[in-house]
C-alpha cells in the first residue's frame, strides 16, 4: 500500500505573488495537486510547475464547487500518496472554511500542514500607509465578516463599544446599512476607508468618514472584494492622502 | 545634493525566516542599513549581507533605545541617500510603534514603503491547527494588547460581549488577572491556549480553559513572548491535541 500523502493549507496572501511567504513558494514548487480558490491570483499556478491545478472557487451567492466536494477531492489525492496544496486567499486561518477543512482532514487521518500568510486587511492598511492600531487611537483591531452564515448581521453596537479599529470583510454588498448601524454607536465623523483588491496590482482605495464612505466608494465604483476599515486610527490615512499629493515618491519603492 | 533615500517598514513575521514574504527577503538583499527590533530573529541579518545592522530593541519595562532616537536614526541614514530597512517583529502594522514612525517619517518628507508579514497570532493558530474564526463558533477575531500606554486594562467585558475569538498580545505578565476578568463575562469553560514563540523553532503551546490556562501555562514554564487565545473556536485545538497523540505525522511536513 502506498503511504498517505499530505495536504498543505496554504495562505496565498492578498494577490501580489511577492506577498507569499518563502515557505509557501517552496511548498508550491513541490506540489502534486493545487486546489485554487476563486479570489486567488491565478498566476500562482506558475509557481507550481509540476502540479495539476484545479479551480474550486466558491463565490458568495454564485453557483460553485460545493464544500463537501472540495474536501473529498483533497482526501482522494492525498490517499494516492500525493502532496495536495489547498490555496486560500489572504490568511488561511481567517474566514474561509479552514476550520471545516481541517476537521474533515483530521477525521480522515490525513496529515496537514498549515502555512500562514498576509491577510487583506493588513495589505489595505499598508496601501493607506496606516497602522491598524496606532496607540494614540486604540488598543486593538477587530477582523469581522459581514457575511454571516444565517444571513443575520454582526452585533455592530457591541463591536463599536470596544472602541477598536474595525476591519470588515465581505461587507461591500451592505456597506450603506452597516455604516448606518455603526453610526448609531460611533460618531458619524469617525474615519473610514475602503480598499478594493488590497495588495494586488489593481488596488484601489478611498477614504472618508462613517457618514460619507458608502457614497464615496459607490461613486468611485468600488465593489467586492474589498476591506472596509473604520476607526480613529484610519484617520492617519487622510493625512497621508493630503501628503501624497505633494510627495508622489511615497511608497514608490 | 544627494537624493533622499527611503525607509522600508518591514514585517519580519513570527520568527521562522521562512515566514518572511518574498518581497521582504528581496528588500533585505538591497538594504544599506537594517534597524532590528528586540524580538526579531537575529538570523535575519544574514539576508542583508550588504547592510550595517543596528539593534534597537525596546523590551517592555527594560532600559532600551528611546523611540525618538530610532526615528532620528532612520531619518539620518535616509537623508544620506541610503535604503533603511526598519525590521519589526510579526506584522509591522499591528501594535509596535509603526503609527508613530510613519508619522515622523512623513513629517520629515522621507519616502516610506511598507511590507506586510505574518502576525504571531496566526502562527499560534497554525501551531494549534485551528482557524481563528471557525464559523461554527464566531464571526471574527479581536487582536488586543494587554499592555496599555497608561498601564490600565482593556475593557475585557466589552471584548467578551462581542463573542469573538480573542488574540491577546503582551498579556503573560498578567495572565491570571486577565483570565479572571474574562471569566466574569464568559463561561469559565471557554477554551483557551497559550503559544510562546509562535512560528519559531522554540514554539511551545498549551491548551486549557479560561479557568485553567493561567495555571497550565505557568506550570509549563511559558512566559513572554506569547499569544493568549480565548474562544470557542480555540476548542478545536483540544481535539487536535488528542488526535496528534495517535497521529504524530500531523503537521510534520
Interface residues (C-beta under 8 A of the other chain):
Chain A: X6 X8 X13 X14 X16 X17 X18 X19 X20 X21 X22 X23 X25 X26 X27 X91 X92 X93 X94 X95 X96 X97 X98 X99 X100 X102 X103 X106 X109 X111 X112 X113 X114 X115 X116 X117 X118 X119 X122 X123 X125 X126 X129 X130 X131 X132 X133 X134 X135 X136 X137 X139 X140 X141 X142 X143 X144 X145 X148 X149 X154 X155 X158 X159 X161 X162 X163 X164 X199 X233 X236 X239 X240 X243 X247 X249 X250 X251 X252 X253
Chain B: X6 X8 X13 X14 X16 X17 X18 X19 X20 X21 X22 X23 X25 X26 X27 X91 X92 X93 X94 X95 X96 X97 X98 X99 X100 X102 X103 X106 X109 X111 X112 X113 X114 X115 X116 X117 X118 X119 X122 X123 X125 X126 X129 X130 X131 X132 X133 X134 X135 X136 X137 X139 X140 X141 X142 X143 X144 X145 X148 X149 X154 X155 X158 X159 X161 X162 X163 X164 X199 X233 X236 X239 X240 X243 X247 X249 X250 X251 X252 X253
